[in-house]
Amino acid sequence: MRRLLALIGLMVFVPGLVAAAPFRLASQANVTSPCRPLTPDAPAGQRVLHKLLAQRLGVDVLDCPVAGARGAADALVAGQVDMGVLDPASYGFVSDKVRAILTLRPKNGLIRSQIVTAVRASGSFKSLGDVRGHRLLFVSAAPYDRDQPRKALADQGAGPSFFSSETVASSADDALARLRKQDGDVVVMNADAWQRSCRGAKPQDQPCGDLRIIWNGRPRAERAFAVRQDMPAQLRYRIIGIFVAMHLEAPDAFKAASAFAPASENFDASEAGALSPSRTIP
């Protein structure tokens, strides 16, 4: 008996011999109810999704019905689920305890790329709030150059009426030239366009040294998969890896996982605050 007890104690403290906890995935329902294994009559896509996650994570996967995004947020904070879909409103109640990890890219849509807003360094503008009522410059009329930056600014409280005028330049270089000539007061563009325009031939070159970035960020996501902030990083990275390749490796599983936004192309890894409802401008 003593030897048996010693063996049991050894199994408890050897990680490889300890059964891992199930992965609890929230699903949308009318009411929140306890987690459970999928029943045989569950939708085929949901069964494929759970099977894929079980195989890749090496644990059982449980279905956890929740009542909407707020139900998912409450369940995450209570430790009743491991991952669920939130929106900005539900995220606002639990932002100190959860983080976004995955967003969806619309079919034929745009990724949530980083946006840069800049002004002349010689001026007095230090923040977005300072450019209220001034002239905004876009680098082109393409959705990537106008619609997405406009949404990013609106998320921060700087909608179209925030500026006195909006001018569309012919290129990033043209927009920056107009800014320097004082034909506009603030320019907004994607970070990759800013880097191309402001990259010198030598490391010490500073082509945009006469300009100042007053805000940079991404458009806020409408919805995203979120997890608790205390989820181990290794598990979080494994989940992200599974989901970002899911549209290619397991289309039926992807269809089930992205059911909250059906017209989607693929999952993208997201920054922790992708759902943040906070604004930089009152």
Buried (B, 14 or more C-beta within 10 A) or exposed (E): EEEEEEEEEEEEEEEEEEEEEBBBBBBBBEEBEEBEEBEEEBEEBBBBBBBBBBEBBEBBBBBBBBBBBBBBBBBBBEEBBBBBBBBBEBBBBBBEBBBBBBBBBEEEEBBBBBBBBBBBEEBEBEEBBBBBEBBBBBBBEEEBBBBBBBBBBBBBBBEEEBBEEBBBBEBBBBBBBBBBEEBBBBBBBBBEBBBEBBEEEEEEEEEBEEBBBBBBBBBBBBBBBBBBBEBEEEBBEBBBEBBBEBBEEBEBBBBBBBBBBEEBBBBBBBBBBBBBBEEBBE
